[in-house]
Amino acid sequence: MSTAAAHLETRLEDVSVPGRTRKEQVFDWLLWGAFLVMLVWSFVPSDMHRFGEIFTGGGNMAMLLGDFLEPNFRYWRTYLDLMLETVQMAVWGSFLSVVLAVPFGLLSSANLAPTWVHFPVRRLMDAFRAINELVFALIFVAAVGLGPLAGVLALTIHTIGTLAKLFSEAVEAIDPRPVEGIRATGSSRFQEVVYGVIPQVLPLWISFSLYRFEANVRSATVLGIVGAGGIGMSLSEALRGFDYAAGASILMIILVTVSLFDIFGARLRKVVIDGEEHVKFVVFLAFLTAIIIGIEIVLRMGPSV
């Protein structure tokens, strides 16, 4: 080995790894300290000191859960009909929210809109997102009356707030060079967005939209509690009437439905985002379609009981 090579060779233990600066260490300690203070501050008000009662009251929980072990599907036609209505509410609520979240998401992006535009739009989206769907459902029930339309509108408004935030964060993380290249050609602002921004964020937008659809299927199951359509009213009546057998059957239908659409969303994301598993998606889509058509046929063959 040459002298030059020998000088270049160093032992691993002789290499010093730069550590965090004193300023960074102080910031870390402050951050962790604030986190611990928040936990201590909320410990008693959150009744965390009673956490052990979960185990001491286990017998009561077992008795209650035991009542759910014998589901009663006597009104299964009604439950399936209401569950389909719930899914249909989620479909329209998700569709309308995605369509409206695109412009709101672009207007909420700091790298596209000026401060006087994106700041108030973000605060509006914060309000949409902070208010629960049930509150919006109550408002729309007062406006349009009882029925699924109020539920669709409630899901739409709440989901716009969530999707607009996710869409805007995706836009703010884009690579600016393609946009600058399009701008250099003399393109309009609209063309910059269409050809420079949207192609970069479209996969993420699709993924976010599919996730929110799955979440809306779950959320729509409780909107019926305030008369906004769907299966929520039947579930609420069963539980308030201590008819746990009927409640168990409704919960089982909800669980199966949500699971099927969760799998559907995962399969579709694989196709859209990764470009994989096309055959599996088509097979599952055909299976899901057959189930829905079969339920519709059965429901139309005989009256609800």
C-alpha positions, -999 to +999 in steps of 0.1 A: +000+000+000+014+034-009+021+061+016-006+083+002-032+055+005-020+048+040-026+085+050-061+084+034-070+053+054-086+062+088-101+041+114-138+044+121-133+053+157-111+083+146-140+098+127-160+123+148-197+124+141-210+159+146-236+160+173-266+183+179-259+218+188-267+232+223-295+252+208-311+221+192-307+202+225-324+229+245-352+230+220-356+192+223-358+194+260-384+222+258-405+202+234-405+171+255-411+191+286-441+208+271-454+174+260-451+160+296-467+191+310-497+186+287-501+150+298-499+160+335-523+189+330-550+167+314-545+137+336-571+143+363-597+162+341-596+133+317-603+108+345-571+089+337-567+083+375-597+060+372-581+039+344-580+008+367-618+007+368-617-009+333-604-040+349-625-039+381-657-033+360-648-060+336-678-081+348-703-054+338-686-051+304-689-089+299-726-088+308-733-061+283-712-077+256-730-110+263-763-094+252-748-087+218-739-123+212-773-133+200-781-109+170-817-108+158-820-104+120-858-103+120-859-069+102-829-077+080-847-063+049-851-029+065-815-029+078-801-038+044-822-011+027-810+015+052-774+003+048-776+008+011-790+043+016-761+050+039-736+039+013-754+060-013-752+091+010-714+085+013-710+082-024-726+115-032-711+133-001-677+122-012-682+131-048-694+166-041-667+172-015-639+162-039-652+184-066-654+214-043-623+207-024-601+211-055-607+248-059-607+254-021-575+234-018-557+254-045-569+287-029-556+274+005-521+269-009-496+295+002-474+289-029-503+296-053-526+321-036-517+354-020-520+357+018-552+378+017-568+348-002-553+317+013-555+329+050-593+334+051-600+303+030-579+282+054-599+296+083-631+287+066-619+252+059-608+250+096-644+257+106-658+231+082-634+205+096-638+214+132-676+211+133-688+175+135-710+160+108-739+156+133-740+194+139-741+200+101-768+173+098-790+191+124-786+224+105-795+208+071-824+188+086-838+221+097-833+235+062-843+206+039-862+184+063-856+148+073-840+124+049-807+115+033-802+149+015-794+164+048-768+137+055-753+142+020-749+179+026-734+174+061-709+149+048-700+172+019-693+203+041-673+185+067-652+165+041-645+196+021-627+210+051-606+179+055-598+173+018-590+210+012-563+209+039-548+177+026-549+190-010-533+223-001-505+206+018-498+184-012-497+214-034-473+233-011-449+203-012-446+202-051-414+207-070-416+243-083-393+237-113-420+223-136-442+252-128-414+277-135-407+260-168-443+263-179-444+299-168-413+306-189-432+296-220-457+325-214-485+303-201-514+316-181-518+311-144-545+285-151-522+266-174-495+266-148-519+249-123-534+224-148-501+213-164-475+220-136-493+215-103-521+190-107-500+162-124-476+163-094-503+161-068-530+139-085-518+106-071-519+120-036-553+137-042-568+104-054-554+085-023-568+112+000-602+111-017-605+073-015-596+074+022-623+100+029-648+079+010-641+050+033-644+074+063-676+088+050-692+053+048-684+050+085-696+086+094-728+082+074-739+053+096-745+076+126-761+106+108-795+089+110-795+096+147-806+132+140-829+122+111-804+127+083-810+093+066-792+060+067-791+032+093-781+054+122-817+060+134-824+022+136-792+016+155-799+045+180-835+032+186-823-003+192-796+007+217-819+032+235-846+006+238-821-020+252-828-042+222-792-054+220-800-083+198-812-059+171-783-036+177-759-064+173-774-073+139-771-037+127-736-034+139-726-066+121-741-053+089-722-020+094-690-039+101-692-060+070-701-030+048-673-009+061-648-037+057-658-044+021-654-007+012-621-005+030-608-034+009-622-017-022-604+015-014-571-004-007-574-023-040-582+009-060-552+027-045-530-001-056-542+003-091-541+041-092-510+048-072-488+018-078-502+006-111-504-030-097-530-057-090-554-047-118-568-082-119-575-084-082-592-051-083-615-061-112-624-094-094-632-076-062-652-049-080-672-076-097-678-093-064-689-061-047-711-052-076-727-086-075-734-082-038-751-048-043-772-060-072-782-091-053-793-071-023-813-048-045-830-077-062-839-094-029-852-061-014-874-056-045-888-091-044-906-088-011-918-060+012-899-050+043-911-066+075 
